[in-house]
């Protein structure tokens, strides 16, 4: 499986997960953040969504996708 989008912890530079679509990467980010809030209140992670080579994707497109997902809930 080829991953086009990688969700990573930008502070620790560690890979969280790989995804084929931007939407699934953003969904994983939201789920990971919700789980982190449940397990460790007050903790936070600086997320980044990059391509396979570590180049960050357009933050406006990521934000737009996140807003679309949250509006559908």
Beta strands, then each sheet from edge to edge (+ up, - down):
strand 1: 5-9
strand 2: 14-19
strand 3: 47-50
sheet 1: 2+ 1- 3+
end
